[in-house]
Amino acid sequence: MLKTEIAGTGPDVVLVHGLGASRFSWRATVAKLQTRFRTHAVDLAGFGESETPKGFSSTARAQAAVVAEYLLAQGLTNVILVGHSMGGAVCL
C-alpha cells in the first residue's frame, strides 16, 4: 500500500516523485495546488514511508501498476497525473 498525503478540494491531482525522492518533494507544489485541487502526493513502493512488497521489481511498469491500484482503491477515475523524472515514466 502506498503512503500518501491528501490535501485540498477540487479535481484530483496525483503527484508522483522521481527516483530517490518521496512525497515530501511535492510539499511546495501541494501548498500552491491545494487551494484549487485535491492533491494526492504518493510515496512509490520502496520510497519514503511506503513498504517494498516482497519480490517487487522497482521498474517504472511495476510502480505504475501500484499507482493504478491506488487510483482504483480510491475510486479515482478522472485524475491529472503529474510525475517528476522517473515519476514521469510511471505516469506514462
PDB file of N, CA, C and O in Angstrom:
ATOM      1  N   MET A   1       0.851  -1.181   0.000  1.00  0.00           N
ATOM      2  CA  MET A   1       0.000   0.000   0.000  1.00  0.00           C
ATOM      3  C   MET A   1       0.891   1.237   0.000  1.00  0.00           C
ATOM      4  O   MET A   1       1.855   1.332   0.760  1.00  0.00           O
ATOM      5  N   LEU A   2       0.546   2.173  -0.864  1.00  0.00           N
ATOM      6  CA  LEU A   2       1.311   3.419  -0.950  1.00  0.00           C
ATOM      7  C   LEU A   2       0.933   4.358   0.190  1.00  0.00           C
ATOM      8  O   LEU A   2      -0.243   4.499   0.526  1.00  0.00           O
ATOM      9  N   LYS A   3       1.918   4.987   0.770  1.00  0.00           N
ATOM     10  CA  LYS A   3       1.658   6.056   1.738  1.00  0.00           C
ATOM     11  C   LYS A   3       1.403   7.327   0.941  1.00  0.00           C
ATOM     12  O   LYS A   3       2.107   7.623  -0.024  1.00  0.00           O
ATOM     13  N   THR A   4       0.394   8.065   1.357  1.00  0.00           N
ATOM     14  CA  THR A   4       0.029   9.284   0.631  1.00  0.00           C
ATOM     15  C   THR A   4      -0.303  10.402   1.608  1.00  0.00           C
ATOM     16  O   THR A   4      -0.579  10.174   2.785  1.00  0.00           O
ATOM     17  N   GLU A   5      -0.265  11.609   1.079  1.00  0.00           N
ATOM     18  CA  GLU A   5      -0.791  12.776   1.789  1.00  0.00           C
ATOM     19  C   GLU A   5      -1.807  13.406   0.852  1.00  0.00           C
ATOM     20  O   GLU A   5      -1.499  13.721  -0.298  1.00  0.00           O
ATOM     21  N   ILE A   6      -3.014  13.586   1.350  1.00  0.00           N
ATOM     22  CA  ILE A   6      -4.084  14.166   0.557  1.00  0.00           C
ATOM     23  C   ILE A   6      -4.420  15.524   1.159  1.00  0.00           C
ATOM     24  O   ILE A   6      -4.588  15.661   2.371  1.00  0.00           O
ATOM     25  N   ALA A   7      -4.516  16.533   0.278  1.00  0.00           N
ATOM     26  CA  ALA A   7      -4.812  17.894   0.750  1.00  0.00           C
ATOM     27  C   ALA A   7      -5.684  18.603  -0.278  1.00  0.00           C
ATOM     28  O   ALA A   7      -5.604  18.333  -1.477  1.00  0.00           O
ATOM     29  N   GLY A   8      -6.509  19.506   0.209  1.00  0.00           N
ATOM     30  CA  GLY A   8      -7.292  20.367  -0.661  1.00  0.00           C
ATOM     31  C   GLY A   8      -8.595  19.746  -1.130  1.00  0.00           C
ATOM     32  O   GLY A   8      -8.948  18.626  -0.761  1.00  0.00           O
ATOM     33  N   THR A   9      -9.300  20.511  -1.958  1.00  0.00           N
ATOM     34  CA  THR A   9     -10.553  20.056  -2.547  1.00  0.00           C
ATOM     35  C   THR A   9     -10.589  20.483  -4.006  1.00  0.00           C
ATOM     36  O   THR A   9      -9.946  21.454  -4.405  1.00  0.00           O
ATOM     37  N   GLY A  10     -11.344  19.747  -4.780  1.00  0.00           N
ATOM     38  CA  GLY A  10     -11.474  20.040  -6.202  1.00  0.00           C
ATOM     39  C   GLY A  10     -11.093  18.830  -7.018  1.00  0.00           C
ATOM     40  O   GLY A  10     -11.067  17.713  -6.503  1.00  0.00           O
ATOM     41  N   PRO A  11     -10.791  19.043  -8.307  1.00  0.00           N
ATOM     42  CA  PRO A  11     -10.371  17.930  -9.158  1.00  0.00           C
ATOM     43  C   PRO A  11      -9.124  17.263  -8.573  1.00  0.00           C
ATOM     44  O   PRO A  11      -8.288  17.918  -7.950  1.00  0.00           O
ATOM     45  N   ASP A  12      -9.016  15.959  -8.785  1.00  0.00           N
ATOM     46  CA  ASP A  12      -7.907  15.195  -8.212  1.00  0.00           C
ATOM     47  C   ASP A  12      -6.638  15.298  -9.050  1.00  0.00           C
ATOM     48  O   ASP A  12      -6.662  15.129 -10.269  1.00  0.00           O
ATOM     49  N   VAL A  13      -5.525  15.581  -8.366  1.00  0.00           N
ATOM     50  CA  VAL A  13      -4.195  15.608  -8.967  1.00  0.00           C
ATOM     51  C   VAL A  13      -3.325  14.632  -8.185  1.00  0.00           C
ATOM     52  O   VAL A  13      -3.198  14.740  -6.965  1.00  0.00           O
ATOM     53  N   VAL A  14      -2.726  13.675  -8.898  1.00  0.00           N
ATOM     54  CA  VAL A  14      -1.839  12.694  -8.266  1.00  0.00           C
ATOM     55  C   VAL A  14      -0.411  13.065  -8.624  1.00  0.00           C
ATOM     56  O   VAL A  14      -0.062  13.168  -9.800  1.00  0.00           O
ATOM     57  N   LEU A  15       0.417  13.267  -7.599  1.00  0.00           N
ATOM     58  CA  LEU A  15       1.801  13.707  -7.744  1.00  0.00           C
ATOM     59  C   LEU A  15       2.741  12.536  -7.483  1.00  0.00           C
ATOM     60  O   LEU A  15       2.731  11.948  -6.401  1.00  0.00           O
ATOM     61  N   VAL A  16       3.555  12.204  -8.486  1.00  0.00           N
ATOM     62  CA  VAL A  16       4.444  11.039  -8.413  1.00  0.00           C
ATOM     63  C   VAL A  16       5.894  11.526  -8.474  1.00  0.00           C
ATOM     64  O   VAL A  16       6.312  12.129  -9.463  1.00  0.00           O
ATOM     65  N   HIS A  17       6.645  11.263  -7.427  1.00  0.00           N
ATOM     66  CA  HIS A  17       8.035  11.741  -7.302  1.00  0.00           C
ATOM     67  C   HIS A  17       9.007  10.963  -8.179  1.00  0.00           C
ATOM     68  O   HIS A  17       8.668   9.930  -8.757  1.00  0.00           O
ATOM     69  N   GLY A  18      10.207  11.482  -8.259  1.00  0.00           N
ATOM     70  CA  GLY A  18      11.274  10.852  -9.031  1.00  0.00           C
ATOM     71  C   GLY A  18      12.108   9.897  -8.191  1.00  0.00           C
ATOM     72  O   GLY A  18      11.865   9.712  -6.999  1.00  0.00           O
ATOM     73  N   LEU A  19      13.104   9.293  -8.846  1.00  0.00           N
ATOM     74  CA  LEU A  19      13.989   8.321  -8.219  1.00  0.00           C
ATOM     75  C   LEU A  19      14.738   8.950  -7.050  1.00  0.00           C
ATOM     76  O   LEU A  19      15.280  10.049  -7.169  1.00  0.00           O
ATOM     77  N   GLY A  20      14.765   8.253  -5.932  1.00  0.00           N
ATOM     78  CA  GLY A  20      15.484   8.725  -4.753  1.00  0.00           C
ATOM     79  C   GLY A  20      14.762   9.793  -3.958  1.00  0.00           C
ATOM     80  O   GLY A  20      15.324  10.347  -3.013  1.00  0.00           O
ATOM     81  N   ALA A  21      13.525  10.090  -4.326  1.00  0.00           N
ATOM     82  CA  ALA A  21      12.768  11.132  -3.630  1.00  0.00           C
ATOM     83  C   ALA A  21      11.589  10.501  -2.886  1.00  0.00           C
ATOM     84  O   ALA A  21      11.526   9.282  -2.721  1.00  0.00           O
ATOM     85  N   SER A  22      10.672  11.333  -2.448  1.00  0.00           N
ATOM     86  CA  SER A  22       9.470  10.878  -1.752  1.00  0.00           C
ATOM     87  C   SER A  22       8.384  11.926  -1.952  1.00  0.00           C
ATOM     88  O   SER A  22       8.598  12.935  -2.624  1.00  0.00           O
ATOM     89  N   ARG A  23       7.237  11.686  -1.374  1.00  0.00           N
ATOM     90  CA  ARG A  23       6.127  12.644  -1.490  1.00  0.00           C
ATOM     91  C   ARG A  23       6.494  14.006  -0.905  1.00  0.00           C
ATOM     92  O   ARG A  23       5.901  15.022  -1.267  1.00  0.00           O
ATOM     93  N   PHE A  24       7.463  14.021  -0.008  1.00  0.00           N
ATOM     94  CA  PHE A  24       7.912  15.262   0.615  1.00  0.00           C
ATOM     95  C   PHE A  24       8.412  16.264  -0.429  1.00  0.00           C
ATOM     96  O   PHE A  24       8.323  17.475  -0.224  1.00  0.00           O
ATOM     97  N   SER A  25       8.933  15.760  -1.541  1.00  0.00           N
ATOM     98  CA  SER A  25       9.467  16.662  -2.567  1.00  0.00           C
ATOM     99  C   SER A  25       8.378  17.509  -3.220  1.00  0.00           C
ATOM    100  O   SER A  25       8.686  18.479  -3.914  1.00  0.00           O
ATOM    101  N   TRP A  26       7.112  17.159  -3.009  1.00  0.00           N
ATOM    102  CA  TRP A  26       5.989  17.911  -3.585  1.00  0.00           C
ATOM    103  C   TRP A  26       5.408  18.942  -2.625  1.00  0.00           C
ATOM    104  O   TRP A  26       4.403  19.567  -2.966  1.00  0.00           O
ATOM    105  N   ARG A  27       5.980  19.151  -1.453  1.00  0.00           N
ATOM    106  CA  ARG A  27       5.365  19.994  -0.428  1.00  0.00           C
ATOM    107  C   ARG A  27       5.051  21.408  -0.917  1.00  0.00           C
ATOM    108  O   ARG A  27       3.973  21.925  -0.624  1.00  0.00           O
ATOM    109  N   ALA A  28       5.960  22.046  -1.650  1.00  0.00           N
ATOM    110  CA  ALA A  28       5.699  23.408  -2.136  1.00  0.00           C
ATOM    111  C   ALA A  28       4.626  23.397  -3.229  1.00  0.00           C
ATOM    112  O   ALA A  28       3.815  24.319  -3.317  1.00  0.00           O
ATOM    113  N   THR A  29       4.626  22.373  -4.040  1.00  0.00           N
ATOM    114  CA  THR A  29       3.620  22.240  -5.093  1.00  0.00           C
ATOM    115  C   THR A  29       2.242  22.026  -4.482  1.00  0.00           C
ATOM    116  O   THR A  29       1.265  22.640  -4.911  1.00  0.00           O
ATOM    117  N   VAL A  30       2.166  21.158  -3.486  1.00  0.00           N
ATOM    118  CA  VAL A  30       0.890  20.910  -2.801  1.00  0.00           C
ATOM    119  C   VAL A  30       0.363  22.199  -2.194  1.00  0.00           C
ATOM    120  O   VAL A  30      -0.831  22.484  -2.288  1.00  0.00           O
ATOM    121  N   ALA A  31       1.230  22.975  -1.577  1.00  0.00           N
ATOM    122  CA  ALA A  31       0.798  24.230  -0.951  1.00  0.00           C
ATOM    123  C   ALA A  31       0.127  25.154  -1.962  1.00  0.00           C
ATOM    124  O   ALA A  31      -0.837  25.841  -1.626  1.00  0.00           O
ATOM    125  N   LYS A  32       0.619  25.178  -3.180  1.00  0.00           N
ATOM    126  CA  LYS A  32       0.030  26.031  -4.218  1.00  0.00           C
ATOM    127  C   LYS A  32      -1.238  25.412  -4.820  1.00  0.00           C
ATOM    128  O   LYS A  32      -2.214  26.117  -5.076  1.00  0.00           O
ATOM    129  N   LEU A  33      -1.219  24.100  -5.045  1.00  0.00           N
ATOM    130  CA  LEU A  33      -2.338  23.445  -5.723  1.00  0.00           C
ATOM    131  C   LEU A  33      -3.555  23.199  -4.840  1.00  0.00           C
ATOM    132  O   LEU A  33      -4.682  23.171  -5.335  1.00  0.00           O
ATOM    133  N   GLN A  34      -3.344  23.023  -3.548  1.00  0.00           N
ATOM    134  CA  GLN A  34      -4.449  22.601  -2.684  1.00  0.00           C
ATOM    135  C   GLN A  34      -5.581  23.618  -2.570  1.00  0.00           C
ATOM    136  O   GLN A  34      -6.651  23.285  -2.060  1.00  0.00           O
ATOM    137  N   THR A  35      -5.371  24.838  -3.028  1.00  0.00           N
ATOM    138  CA  THR A  35      -6.452  25.831  -2.996  1.00  0.00           C
ATOM    139  C   THR A  35      -7.476  25.588  -4.108  1.00  0.00           C
ATOM    140  O   THR A  35      -8.605  26.073  -4.035  1.00  0.00           O
ATOM    141  N   ARG A  36      -7.074  24.829  -5.145  1.00  0.00           N
ATOM    142  CA  ARG A  36      -7.977  24.571  -6.276  1.00  0.00           C
ATOM    143  C   ARG A  36      -8.142  23.102  -6.623  1.00  0.00           C
ATOM    144  O   ARG A  36      -9.027  22.738  -7.399  1.00  0.00           O
ATOM    145  N   PHE A  37      -7.283  22.249  -6.044  1.00  0.00           N
ATOM    146  CA  PHE A  37      -7.288  20.833  -6.380  1.00  0.00           C
ATOM    147  C   PHE A  37      -7.196  19.973  -5.127  1.00  0.00           C
ATOM    148  O   PHE A  37      -6.731  20.426  -4.081  1.00  0.00           O
ATOM    149  N   ARG A  38      -7.638  18.749  -5.244  1.00  0.00           N
ATOM    150  CA  ARG A  38      -7.413  17.745  -4.204  1.00  0.00           C
ATOM    151  C   ARG A  38      -6.149  17.002  -4.618  1.00  0.00           C
ATOM    152  O   ARG A  38      -6.167  16.240  -5.585  1.00  0.00           O
ATOM    153  N   THR A  39      -5.063  17.215  -3.902  1.00  0.00           N
ATOM    154  CA  THR A  39      -3.776  16.630  -4.274  1.00  0.00           C
ATOM    155  C   THR A  39      -3.534  15.324  -3.530  1.00  0.00           C
ATOM    156  O   THR A  39      -3.887  15.175  -2.360  1.00  0.00           O
ATOM    157  N   HIS A  40      -2.932  14.401  -4.232  1.00  0.00           N
ATOM    158  CA  HIS A  40      -2.534  13.102  -3.679  1.00  0.00           C
ATOM    159  C   HIS A  40      -1.036  12.978  -3.932  1.00  0.00           C
ATOM    160  O   HIS A  40      -0.633  12.606  -5.034  1.00  0.00           O
ATOM    161  N   ALA A  41      -0.214  13.276  -2.952  1.00  0.00           N
ATOM    162  CA  ALA A  41       1.236  13.107  -3.081  1.00  0.00           C
ATOM    163  C   ALA A  41       1.553  11.698  -2.573  1.00  0.00           C
ATOM    164  O   ALA A  41       1.306  11.382  -1.409  1.00  0.00           O
ATOM    165  N   VAL A  42       2.100  10.860  -3.452  1.00  0.00           N
ATOM    166  CA  VAL A  42       2.325   9.456  -3.096  1.00  0.00           C
ATOM    167  C   VAL A  42       3.807   9.180  -2.876  1.00  0.00           C
ATOM    168  O   VAL A  42       4.673   9.816  -3.477  1.00  0.00           O
ATOM    169  N   ASP A  43       4.074   8.222  -2.005  1.00  0.00           N
ATOM    170  CA  ASP A  43       5.399   7.618  -1.892  1.00  0.00           C
ATOM    171  C   ASP A  43       5.333   6.333  -2.698  1.00  0.00           C
ATOM    172  O   ASP A  43       4.566   5.432  -2.356  1.00  0.00           O
ATOM    173  N   LEU A  44       6.121   6.228  -3.761  1.00  0.00           N
ATOM    174  CA  LEU A  44       6.144   4.998  -4.547  1.00  0.00           C
ATOM    175  C   LEU A  44       6.600   3.831  -3.676  1.00  0.00           C
ATOM    176  O   LEU A  44       7.198   4.030  -2.619  1.00  0.00           O
ATOM    177  N   ALA A  45       6.315   2.629  -4.124  1.00  0.00           N
ATOM    178  CA  ALA A  45       6.695   1.419  -3.384  1.00  0.00           C
ATOM    179  C   ALA A  45       8.209   1.408  -3.154  1.00  0.00           C
ATOM    180  O   ALA A  45       8.989   1.527  -4.098  1.00  0.00           O
ATOM    181  N   GLY A  46       8.612   1.264  -1.894  1.00  0.00           N
ATOM    182  CA  GLY A  46      10.028   1.229  -1.545  1.00  0.00           C
ATOM    183  C   GLY A  46      10.664   2.588  -1.331  1.00  0.00           C
ATOM    184  O   GLY A  46      11.870   2.672  -1.104  1.00  0.00           O
ATOM    185  N   PHE A  47       9.884   3.651  -1.398  1.00  0.00           N
ATOM    186  CA  PHE A  47      10.386   5.011  -1.210  1.00  0.00           C
ATOM    187  C   PHE A  47       9.637   5.670  -0.057  1.00  0.00           C
ATOM    188  O   PHE A  47       8.516   5.281   0.270  1.00  0.00           O
ATOM    189  N   GLY A  48      10.270   6.675   0.558  1.00  0.00           N
ATOM    190  CA  GLY A  48       9.615   7.395   1.648  1.00  0.00           C
ATOM    191  C   GLY A  48       9.128   6.434   2.718  1.00  0.00           C
ATOM    192  O   GLY A  48       9.902   5.637   3.247  1.00  0.00           O
ATOM    193  N   GLU A  49       7.844   6.513   3.032  1.00  0.00           N
ATOM    194  CA  GLU A  49       7.263   5.660   4.070  1.00  0.00           C
ATOM    195  C   GLU A  49       6.516   4.451   3.516  1.00  0.00           C
ATOM    196  O   GLU A  49       5.898   3.707   4.278  1.00  0.00           O
ATOM    197  N   SER A  50       6.565   4.244   2.194  1.00  0.00           N
ATOM    198  CA  SER A  50       5.907   3.075   1.603  1.00  0.00           C
ATOM    199  C   SER A  50       6.831   1.867   1.703  1.00  0.00           C
ATOM    200  O   SER A  50       8.044   1.968   1.525  1.00  0.00           O
ATOM    201  N   GLU A  51       6.226   0.736   1.990  1.00  0.00           N
ATOM    202  CA  GLU A  51       6.996  -0.503   2.073  1.00  0.00           C
ATOM    203  C   GLU A  51       7.273  -1.056   0.684  1.00  0.00           C
ATOM    204  O   GLU A  51       6.596  -0.707  -0.283  1.00  0.00           O
ATOM    205  N   THR A  52       8.277  -1.923   0.596  1.00  0.00           N
ATOM    206  CA  THR A  52       8.557  -2.635  -0.638  1.00  0.00           C
ATOM    207  C   THR A  52       7.910  -4.007  -0.541  1.00  0.00           C
ATOM    208  O   THR A  52       8.291  -4.807   0.314  1.00  0.00           O
ATOM    209  N   PRO A  53       6.932  -4.298  -1.405  1.00  0.00           N
ATOM    210  CA  PRO A  53       6.326  -5.634  -1.370  1.00  0.00           C
ATOM    211  C   PRO A  53       7.388  -6.703  -1.647  1.00  0.00           C
ATOM    212  O   PRO A  53       8.333  -6.468  -2.401  1.00  0.00           O
ATOM    213  N   LYS A  54       7.227  -7.858  -1.041  1.00  0.00           N
ATOM    214  CA  LYS A  54       8.183  -8.956  -1.219  1.00  0.00           C
ATOM    215  C   LYS A  54       8.264  -9.324  -2.696  1.00  0.00           C
ATOM    216  O   LYS A  54       7.243  -9.538  -3.350  1.00  0.00           O
ATOM    217  N   GLY A  55       9.485  -9.394  -3.213  1.00  0.00           N
ATOM    218  CA  GLY A  55       9.717  -9.768  -4.595  1.00  0.00           C
ATOM    219  C   GLY A  55       9.398  -8.676  -5.606  1.00  0.00           C
ATOM    220  O   GLY A  55       9.338  -8.943  -6.806  1.00  0.00           O
ATOM    221  N   PHE A  56       9.194  -7.460  -5.138  1.00  0.00           N
ATOM    222  CA  PHE A  56       8.817  -6.352  -6.020  1.00  0.00           C
ATOM    223  C   PHE A  56       9.995  -5.915  -6.874  1.00  0.00           C
ATOM    224  O   PHE A  56      11.098  -5.721  -6.363  1.00  0.00           O
ATOM    225  N   SER A  57       9.767  -5.759  -8.172  1.00  0.00           N
ATOM    226  CA  SER A  57      10.804  -5.199  -9.049  1.00  0.00           C
ATOM    227  C   SER A  57      10.476  -3.726  -9.230  1.00  0.00           C
ATOM    228  O   SER A  57       9.387  -3.384  -9.691  1.00  0.00           O
ATOM    229  N   SER A  58      11.384  -2.875  -8.881  1.00  0.00           N
ATOM    230  CA  SER A  58      11.121  -1.432  -8.868  1.00  0.00           C
ATOM    231  C   SER A  58      11.231  -0.800 -10.240  1.00  0.00           C
ATOM    232  O   SER A  58      11.866   0.244 -10.390  1.00  0.00           O
ATOM    233  N   THR A  59      10.629  -1.409 -11.239  1.00  0.00           N
ATOM    234  CA  THR A  59      10.619  -0.831 -12.575  1.00  0.00           C
ATOM    235  C   THR A  59       9.503   0.204 -12.668  1.00  0.00           C
ATOM    236  O   THR A  59       8.588   0.218 -11.845  1.00  0.00           O
ATOM    237  N   ALA A  60       9.588   1.064 -13.669  1.00  0.00           N
ATOM    238  CA  ALA A  60       8.523   2.048 -13.877  1.00  0.00           C
ATOM    239  C   ALA A  60       7.190   1.339 -14.110  1.00  0.00           C
ATOM    240  O   ALA A  60       6.158   1.794 -13.618  1.00  0.00           O
ATOM    241  N   ARG A  61       7.199   0.235 -14.852  1.00  0.00           N
ATOM    242  CA  ARG A  61       5.970  -0.529 -15.115  1.00  0.00           C
ATOM    243  C   ARG A  61       5.374  -1.074 -13.817  1.00  0.00           C
ATOM    244  O   ARG A  61       4.164  -0.991 -13.607  1.00  0.00           O
ATOM    245  N   ALA A  62       6.219  -1.631 -12.948  1.00  0.00           N
ATOM    246  CA  ALA A  62       5.727  -2.179 -11.673  1.00  0.00           C
ATOM    247  C   ALA A  62       5.187  -1.058 -10.785  1.00  0.00           C
ATOM    248  O   ALA A  62       4.149  -1.217 -10.144  1.00  0.00           O
ATOM    249  N   GLN A  63       5.894   0.076 -10.748  1.00  0.00           N
ATOM    250  CA  GLN A  63       5.421   1.216  -9.954  1.00  0.00           C
ATOM    251  C   GLN A  63       4.094   1.734 -10.508  1.00  0.00           C
ATOM    252  O   GLN A  63       3.202   2.105  -9.745  1.00  0.00           O
ATOM    253  N   ALA A  64       3.966   1.758 -11.844  1.00  0.00           N
ATOM    254  CA  ALA A  64       2.719   2.211 -12.465  1.00  0.00           C
ATOM    255  C   ALA A  64       1.556   1.319 -12.057  1.00  0.00           C
ATOM    256  O   ALA A  64       0.448   1.806 -11.833  1.00  0.00           O
ATOM    257  N   ALA A  65       1.796   0.024 -11.960  1.00  0.00           N
ATOM    258  CA  ALA A  65       0.740  -0.901 -11.542  1.00  0.00           C
ATOM    259  C   ALA A  65       0.298  -0.600 -10.113  1.00  0.00           C
ATOM    260  O   ALA A  65      -0.891  -0.675  -9.804  1.00  0.00           O
ATOM    261  N   VAL A  66       1.248  -0.260  -9.239  1.00  0.00           N
ATOM    262  CA  VAL A  66       0.914   0.073  -7.854  1.00  0.00           C
ATOM    263  C   VAL A  66       0.125   1.385  -7.795  1.00  0.00           C
ATOM    264  O   VAL A  66      -0.833   1.500  -7.031  1.00  0.00           O
ATOM    265  N   VAL A  67       0.524   2.362  -8.596  1.00  0.00           N
ATOM    266  CA  VAL A  67      -0.216   3.628  -8.639  1.00  0.00           C
ATOM    267  C   VAL A  67      -1.628   3.379  -9.175  1.00  0.00           C
ATOM    268  O   VAL A  67      -2.591   3.949  -8.662  1.00  0.00           O
ATOM    269  N   ALA A  68      -1.759   2.539 -10.195  1.00  0.00           N
ATOM    270  CA  ALA A  68      -3.084   2.209 -10.737  1.00  0.00           C
ATOM    271  C   ALA A  68      -3.963   1.551  -9.680  1.00  0.00           C
ATOM    272  O   ALA A  68      -5.156   1.845  -9.595  1.00  0.00           O
ATOM    273  N   GLU A  69      -3.382   0.662  -8.872  1.00  0.00           N
ATOM    274  CA  GLU A  69      -4.125   0.039  -7.770  1.00  0.00           C
ATOM    275  C   GLU A  69      -4.611   1.101  -6.787  1.00  0.00           C
ATOM    276  O   GLU A  69      -5.742   1.037  -6.304  1.00  0.00           O
ATOM    277  N   TYR A  70      -3.754   2.073  -6.494  1.00  0.00           N
ATOM    278  CA  TYR A  70      -4.142   3.164  -5.595  1.00  0.00           C
ATOM    279  C   TYR A  70      -5.329   3.933  -6.170  1.00  0.00           C
ATOM    280  O   TYR A  70      -6.298   4.208  -5.462  1.00  0.00           O
ATOM    281  N   LEU A  71      -5.251   4.277  -7.456  1.00  0.00           N
ATOM    282  CA  LEU A  71      -6.341   5.015  -8.094  1.00  0.00           C
ATOM    283  C   LEU A  71      -7.653   4.244  -7.998  1.00  0.00           C
ATOM    284  O   LEU A  71      -8.694   4.819  -7.680  1.00  0.00           O
ATOM    285  N   LEU A  72      -7.602   2.954  -8.272  1.00  0.00           N
ATOM    286  CA  LEU A  72      -8.807   2.124  -8.181  1.00  0.00           C
ATOM    287  C   LEU A  72      -9.333   2.048  -6.751  1.00  0.00           C
ATOM    288  O   LEU A  72     -10.538   2.154  -6.520  1.00  0.00           O
ATOM    289  N   ALA A  73      -8.426   1.864  -5.794  1.00  0.00           N
ATOM    290  CA  ALA A  73      -8.831   1.765  -4.382  1.00  0.00           C
ATOM    291  C   ALA A  73      -9.486   3.049  -3.892  1.00  0.00           C
ATOM    292  O   ALA A  73     -10.381   3.015  -3.047  1.00  0.00           O
ATOM    293  N   GLN A  74      -9.031   4.187  -4.429  1.00  0.00           N
ATOM    294  CA  GLN A  74      -9.586   5.483  -4.034  1.00  0.00           C
ATOM    295  C   GLN A  74     -10.812   5.861  -4.861  1.00  0.00           C
ATOM    296  O   GLN A  74     -11.454   6.874  -4.584  1.00  0.00           O
ATOM    297  N   GLY A  75     -11.140   5.064  -5.863  1.00  0.00           N
ATOM    298  CA  GLY A  75     -12.269   5.366  -6.725  1.00  0.00           C
ATOM    299  C   GLY A  75     -12.009   6.547  -7.644  1.00  0.00           C
ATOM    300  O   GLY A  75     -12.943   7.237  -8.052  1.00  0.00           O
ATOM    301  N   LEU A  76     -10.756   6.782  -7.969  1.00  0.00           N
ATOM    302  CA  LEU A  76     -10.372   7.917  -8.813  1.00  0.00           C
ATOM    303  C   LEU A  76     -10.374   7.487 -10.277  1.00  0.00           C
ATOM    304  O   LEU A  76      -9.622   6.595 -10.669  1.00  0.00           O
ATOM    305  N   THR A  77     -11.215   8.119 -11.076  1.00  0.00           N
ATOM    306  CA  THR A  77     -11.315   7.742 -12.484  1.00  0.00           C
ATOM    307  C   THR A  77     -10.929   8.875 -13.428  1.00  0.00           C
ATOM    308  O   THR A  77     -10.563   8.616 -14.574  1.00  0.00           O
ATOM    309  N   ASN A  78     -11.001  10.088 -12.988  1.00  0.00           N
ATOM    310  CA  ASN A  78     -10.686  11.226 -13.846  1.00  0.00           C
ATOM    311  C   ASN A  78      -9.678  12.098 -13.106  1.00  0.00           C
ATOM    312  O   ASN A  78     -10.047  13.054 -12.424  1.00  0.00           O
ATOM    313  N   VAL A  79      -8.396  11.754 -13.251  1.00  0.00           N
ATOM    314  CA  VAL A  79      -7.350  12.443 -12.487  1.00  0.00           C
ATOM    315  C   VAL A  79      -6.345  13.105 -13.412  1.00  0.00           C
ATOM    316  O   VAL A  79      -6.228  12.764 -14.589  1.00  0.00           O
ATOM    317  N   ILE A  80      -5.633  14.049 -12.853  1.00  0.00           N
ATOM    318  CA  ILE A  80      -4.478  14.645 -13.511  1.00  0.00           C
ATOM    319  C   ILE A  80      -3.259  13.988 -12.880  1.00  0.00           C
ATOM    320  O   ILE A  80      -3.078  14.063 -11.664  1.00  0.00           O
ATOM    321  N   LEU A  81      -2.421  13.344 -13.687  1.00  0.00           N
ATOM    322  CA  LEU A  81      -1.196  12.722 -13.194  1.00  0.00           C
ATOM    323  C   LEU A  81      -0.026  13.649 -13.474  1.00  0.00           C
ATOM    324  O   LEU A  81       0.135  14.140 -14.591  1.00  0.00           O
ATOM    325  N   VAL A  82       0.784  13.885 -12.459  1.00  0.00           N
ATOM    326  CA  VAL A  82       1.975  14.727 -12.599  1.00  0.00           C
ATOM    327  C   VAL A  82       3.152  13.930 -12.074  1.00  0.00           C
ATOM    328  O   VAL A  82       3.149  13.496 -10.921  1.00  0.00           O
ATOM    329  N   GLY A  83       4.156  13.735 -12.912  1.00  0.00           N
ATOM    330  CA  GLY A  83       5.319  12.985 -12.493  1.00  0.00           C
ATOM    331  C   GLY A  83       6.593  13.760 -12.744  1.00  0.00           C
ATOM    332  O   GLY A  83       6.703  14.499 -13.722  1.00  0.00           O
ATOM    333  N   HIS A  84       7.563  13.584 -11.846  1.00  0.00           N
ATOM    334  CA  HIS A  84       8.865  14.215 -11.982  1.00  0.00           C
ATOM    335  C   HIS A  84       9.897  13.126 -12.218  1.00  0.00           C
ATOM    336  O   HIS A  84       9.941  12.141 -11.481  1.00  0.00           O
ATOM    337  N   SER A  85      10.730  13.295 -13.244  1.00  0.00           N
ATOM    338  CA  SER A  85      11.808  12.366 -13.541  1.00  0.00           C
ATOM    339  C   SER A  85      11.257  10.956 -13.704  1.00  0.00           C
ATOM    340  O   SER A  85      10.399  10.739 -14.559  1.00  0.00           O
ATOM    341  N   MET A  86      11.717   9.991 -12.916  1.00  0.00           N
ATOM    342  CA  MET A  86      11.202   8.635 -13.013  1.00  0.00           C
ATOM    343  C   MET A  86       9.687   8.600 -12.825  1.00  0.00           C
ATOM    344  O   MET A  86       9.005   7.762 -13.415  1.00  0.00           O
ATOM    345  N   GLY A  87       9.163   9.506 -12.007  1.00  0.00           N
ATOM    346  CA  GLY A  87       7.718   9.589 -11.800  1.00  0.00           C
ATOM    347  C   GLY A  87       6.976   9.885 -13.102  1.00  0.00           C
ATOM    348  O   GLY A  87       5.827   9.474 -13.269  1.00  0.00           O
ATOM    349  N   GLY A  88       7.626  10.594 -14.022  1.00  0.00           N
ATOM    350  CA  GLY A  88       7.040  10.842 -15.334  1.00  0.00           C
ATOM    351  C   GLY A  88       6.861   9.551 -16.107  1.00  0.00           C
ATOM    352  O   GLY A  88       5.834   9.349 -16.755  1.00  0.00           O
ATOM    353  N   ALA A  89       7.858   8.671 -16.044  1.00  0.00           N
ATOM    354  CA  ALA A  89       7.749   7.369 -16.708  1.00  0.00           C
ATOM    355  C   ALA A  89       6.644   6.532 -16.062  1.00  0.00           C
ATOM    356  O   ALA A  89       5.911   5.827 -16.756  1.00  0.00           O
ATOM    357  N   VAL A  90       6.525   6.608 -14.764  1.00  0.00           N
ATOM    358  CA  VAL A  90       5.468   5.886 -14.058  1.00  0.00           C
ATOM    359  C   VAL A  90       4.097   6.383 -14.528  1.00  0.00           C
ATOM    360  O   VAL A  90       3.193   5.583 -14.769  1.00  0.00           O
ATOM    361  N   CYS A  91       3.951   7.679 -14.654  1.00  0.00           N
ATOM    362  CA  CYS A  91       2.671   8.256 -15.092  1.00  0.00           C
ATOM    363  C   CYS A  91       2.339   7.865 -16.525  1.00  0.00           C
ATOM    364  O   CYS A  91       1.178   7.611 -16.845  1.00  0.00           O
ATOM    365  N   LEU A  92       3.343   7.815 -17.386  1.00  0.00           N
ATOM    366  CA  LEU A  92       3.086   7.432 -18.774  1.00  0.00           C
ATOM    367  C   LEU A  92       2.549   6.029 -18.849  1.00  0.00           C
ATOM    368  O   LEU A  92       2.272   5.531 -19.940  1.00  0.00           O
TER     369      LEU A  92
END
